[in-house]
Amino acid sequence: MKYKKKKYDVAIIGGGISGIMAALRLNEKQPGASIILIEKGASLDKRKCPMIINKTGVCSDCNSCAIMEGVAGAGAFSDGKYVISTEYGGWLPDFLSHKMVIDYIEQADAILVENGATTERYDPDNELKKLCLKHDLHMQQAQLKHLGTDSNFDTMCKLVDKIDNKIEIITRTEVVDVDKDTHTLSMDDGEQITADAIIFAIGRAGSRSFADWCRKNDIGLSNNQVDIGVRVELPSSIWEHFSKKIYEPKIWYRSNQYGDTTRMFCFNERGNVVMENTDGVMTVNGHSYRGEERKTQNSNFALLSTIRFTQPFKNPIEYARYVASLANLISGGSILVQRLGDLELGRRTNEKRLKQSTTRPTLDVVPGDLSLCMPKRQLDNILETIHALDIIAQGTANHDTLLYGVECKYYSSRPDANDFELAGTKGIYAIGDGAGFTRSLSHAAAHGLYIADKIVNS
Ligand SMILES: Cc1cc2nc3c(=O)[nH]c(=O)nc-3n(C[C@H](O)[C@H](O)[C@H](O)COP(=O)(O)OP(=O)(O)OC[C@H]3O[C@@H](n4cnc5c(N)ncnc54)[C@H](O)[C@@H]3O)c2cc1C
C-alpha cells in the first residue's frame, strides 16, 4: 500500500529544504511521532531533466519539472550559496528577532556540515563596500558559504537518507486539496489522509496553487513586488577582485532615470548559465560547481529591476510570467541571448554575431533581441546599472557581455497568518519560499526548523 496509515501526527507538503529540515527536527524531538512528507516531484536519484540529458536546449515541459520539483526542492541543483545574515535572504526578521533568525540559520548550517557541507565562510569586506559607495552603488554585506552545486547535492542526498526510514516520504504525488476544518489532505492519486498538523512547504513551484487554495478558503494574501531582468555573463576576471574576497557581490543601484532599484545578485564564479522551467515558463538562472574540472572561464549574475505595483493591479507574478513567456514565444520555446553591444546598437544578435563574440556562451540558446520582449523601463534600468557597475568592475559593459533573458524572481503571495499558522485555521502552517516568507536556502532551512520546534512545543 502506498500510504502506511490513514492518520498522521504531522503531514508536510513539499520536500524542499524547508520541508526536509522540518521533518528532521520533528523526528529528532519526537521520534515516536508519525510524520509523512508528500512531494510532487521525483526522489533525488530520479530527478533527471530531459533537456539537460539530451542537450536539446528546449524544455520538454514535463508534468513535474525535475529542476524545480522533487525531493530537495528548487535548491537540489543550486549553486548552494548559504547566506548567514538577516540582511537578505527573506523576510523572517519581520516576524522573528534577528538573533533568533541567525540562531536558526546556524542550527541549519550545523546540520548541513554534519552531512558533508563545507565549513569555509566568506566574510564581508568593508573596503569593497566603500568602493561601491563612492559610485552610488550599495553592497549588501553577509557572511556566506559556497557549498557548490555538486557538494550541495551530495549533502542533500545524505540528509534525505537520514530521515528516509524514520518518516514516510511519498514522491511523485501532489497534494491537490486540504480541508482546513477536517485536516484531510487529498492527493492526485485519489487517496486521502488526515494529520493533526499540516505544513505547507510548497516552494515557488507550488505558490500559485497555494494562493488559489488560500483564496478558496478566505485566507487573505499580500504581494506587490516582482523582479525582472537578465542574467549577465562575462569573463570571470572582470569581477575577480570581488569574488575572490567575498564570493558573492550583492549590489543594488538606484537608477537616475526612474529612481527604480536594480539588483545584482546570484553571482556564480566560473559557472554556467542554466535554463529553468518556472511553472511552465522558461527562465534563466546560474550555477557554479566547486570541483575545478567543472568550472568555466565565465562568471554570471542576475541583474533584476524591482517593480512594486500599486492599485488596482494585484498580480505581479502573472506580469512576470507574461514578460518571460514573450521571450519564450520569440525564441521558439527557449530563451534569448544578446550581446550588450548589439542591444545598445538596436540590432539583433544573430548566429554570426554570436560566433564573433569573445565571451563564449555557456548555455546554448537562441540569439535574439531582448528589446522585443522586455519592457522599456526595466531594460533602461538594466543598461544604466551595467554602466554603473562598469566603474567598479571595468569590462562589465563590454560589447561582448552576454545578456540572457528573461530572468525573473517572483515572490510568492504571503498568506495572513499568526506566527505562520494560517488565519482561520488550527494547526495548518505555511513556511519557506512558497508562502513568501523566505527567498534563500538558509532562511527556508531555518524556517523549517523553527516551525518544527513550534509544533513540538504547542
Ligand atoms: C536554480 C536555482 C538556484 C538557486 N540557488 C540558490 C543559492 O545558491 N542560494 C540560495 O540561498 N538560494 C538559491 N535558490 C533558491 C532556493 O533554492 C530556495 O530559496 C529554496 O529552495 C526554498 O526552499 P523551500 O523548501 O521553501 O521550497 P522548494 O525548495 O521550492 O521546495 C518546495 C517543494 O514542494 C513541492 N511541492 C509544491 N507543491 C506541492 C504540492 N501541492 N504537493 C506536493 N509537493 C509540492 C515542490 O515540488 C518542491 O520540491 C536557487 C533556486 C534555484 C531554482
Ligand as a Chemical Component Dictionary entry (heavy atoms), coordinates in Angstrom:
data_LIG
# 
_chem_comp.id                   LIG 
_chem_comp.type                 NON-POLYMER 
_chem_comp.pdbx_formal_charge   0 
_chem_comp.three_letter_code    LIG 
# 
loop_
_chem_comp_atom.comp_id 
_chem_comp_atom.atom_id 
_chem_comp_atom.alt_atom_id 
_chem_comp_atom.type_symbol 
_chem_comp_atom.charge 
_chem_comp_atom.model_Cartn_x 
_chem_comp_atom.model_Cartn_y 
_chem_comp_atom.model_Cartn_z 
_chem_comp_atom.pdbx_ordinal 
LIG C1  C1  C 0 18.439 27.199 -9.994 1  
LIG C2  C2  C 0 18.294 27.763 -8.594 2  
LIG C3  C3  C 0 19.421 28.164 -7.903 3  
LIG C4  C4  C 0 19.298 28.659 -6.598 4  
LIG N1  N1  N 0 20.438 28.986 -5.933 5  
LIG C5  C5  C 0 20.356 29.373 -4.650 6  
LIG C6  C6  C 0 21.531 29.623 -3.897 7  
LIG O1  O1  O 0 22.659 29.447 -4.355 8  
LIG N2  N2  N 0 21.394 30.056 -2.611 9  
LIG C7  C7  C 0 20.170 30.253 -2.051 10 
LIG O2  O2  O 0 20.118 30.653 -0.891 11 
LIG N3  N3  N 0 19.034 30.002 -2.737 12 
LIG C8  C8  C 0 19.097 29.566 -4.011 13 
LIG N4  N4  N 0 17.948 29.309 -4.719 14 
LIG C9  C9  C 0 16.671 29.469 -4.025 15 
LIG C10 C10 C 0 16.441 28.266 -3.117 16 
LIG O3  O3  O 0 16.537 27.089 -3.872 17 
LIG C11 C11 C 0 15.086 28.405 -2.437 18 
LIG O4  O4  O 0 15.099 29.588 -1.670 19 
LIG C12 C12 C 0 14.770 27.200 -1.542 20 
LIG O5  O5  O 0 14.853 26.005 -2.263 21 
LIG C13 C13 C 0 13.371 27.344 -0.930 22 
LIG O6  O6  O 0 13.079 26.191 -0.196 23 
LIG P1  P1  P 0 11.558 25.731 0.044  24 
LIG O7  O7  O 0 11.622 24.500 0.872  25 
LIG O8  O8  O 0 10.780 26.875 0.549  26 
LIG O9  O9  O 0 10.955 25.404 -1.397 27 
LIG P2  P2  P 0 11.443 24.444 -2.571 28 
LIG O10 O10 O 0 12.881 24.124 -2.454 29 
LIG O11 O11 O 0 10.979 25.084 -3.819 30 
LIG O12 O12 O 0 10.632 23.097 -2.338 31 
LIG C14 C14 C 0 9.247  23.026 -2.445 32 
LIG C15 C15 C 0 8.855  21.622 -2.895 33 
LIG O13 O13 O 0 7.438  21.464 -2.739 34 
LIG C16 C16 C 0 6.945  20.670 -3.802 35 
LIG N5  N5  N 0 5.503  20.936 -3.953 36 
LIG C17 C17 C 0 4.924  22.104 -4.343 37 
LIG N6  N6  N 0 3.582  21.986 -4.319 38 
LIG C18 C18 C 0 3.313  20.727 -3.915 39 
LIG C19 C19 C 0 2.089  20.002 -3.703 40 
LIG N7  N7  N 0 0.901  20.574 -3.892 41 
LIG N8  N8  N 0 2.158  18.697 -3.318 42 
LIG C20 C20 C 0 3.375  18.106 -3.101 43 
LIG N9  N9  N 0 4.564  18.758 -3.288 44 
LIG C21 C21 C 0 4.529  20.051 -3.678 45 
LIG C22 C22 C 0 7.765  21.098 -4.989 46 
LIG O14 O14 O 0 7.784  20.082 -5.970 47 
LIG C23 C23 C 0 9.152  21.347 -4.361 48 
LIG O15 O15 O 0 10.001 20.214 -4.473 49 
LIG C24 C24 C 0 18.024 28.799 -6.004 50 
LIG C25 C25 C 0 16.879 28.413 -6.718 51 
LIG C26 C26 C 0 17.006 27.898 -7.992 52 
LIG C27 C27 C 0 15.774 27.478 -8.741 53 
# 
loop_
_chem_comp_bond.comp_id 
_chem_comp_bond.atom_id_1 
_chem_comp_bond.atom_id_2 
_chem_comp_bond.value_order 
_chem_comp_bond.pdbx_ordinal 
LIG C1  C2  SING 1  
LIG C2  C3  SING 2  
LIG C2  C26 DOUB 3  
LIG C3  C4  DOUB 4  
LIG C4  N1  SING 5  
LIG C4  C24 SING 6  
LIG N1  C5  DOUB 7  
LIG C5  C6  SING 8  
LIG C5  C8  SING 9  
LIG C6  O1  DOUB 10 
LIG C6  N2  SING 11 
LIG N2  C7  SING 12 
LIG C7  O2  DOUB 13 
LIG C7  N3  SING 14 
LIG N3  C8  DOUB 15 
LIG C8  N4  SING 16 
LIG N4  C9  SING 17 
LIG N4  C24 SING 18 
LIG C9  C10 SING 19 
LIG C10 O3  SING 20 
LIG C10 C11 SING 21 
LIG C11 O4  SING 22 
LIG C11 C12 SING 23 
LIG C12 O5  SING 24 
LIG C12 C13 SING 25 
LIG C13 O6  SING 26 
LIG O6  P1  SING 27 
LIG P1  O7  DOUB 28 
LIG P1  O8  SING 29 
LIG P1  O9  SING 30 
LIG O9  P2  SING 31 
LIG P2  O10 DOUB 32 
LIG P2  O11 SING 33 
LIG P2  O12 SING 34 
LIG O12 C14 SING 35 
LIG C14 C15 SING 36 
LIG C15 O13 SING 37 
LIG C15 C23 SING 38 
LIG O13 C16 SING 39 
LIG C16 N5  SING 40 
LIG C16 C22 SING 41 
LIG N5  C17 SING 42 
LIG N5  C21 SING 43 
LIG C17 N6  DOUB 44 
LIG N6  C18 SING 45 
LIG C18 C19 SING 46 
LIG C18 C21 DOUB 47 
LIG C19 N7  SING 48 
LIG C19 N8  DOUB 49 
LIG N8  C20 SING 50 
LIG C20 N9  DOUB 51 
LIG N9  C21 SING 52 
LIG C22 O14 SING 53 
LIG C22 C23 SING 54 
LIG C23 O15 SING 55 
LIG C24 C25 DOUB 56 
LIG C25 C26 SING 57 
LIG C26 C27 SING 58 
# 
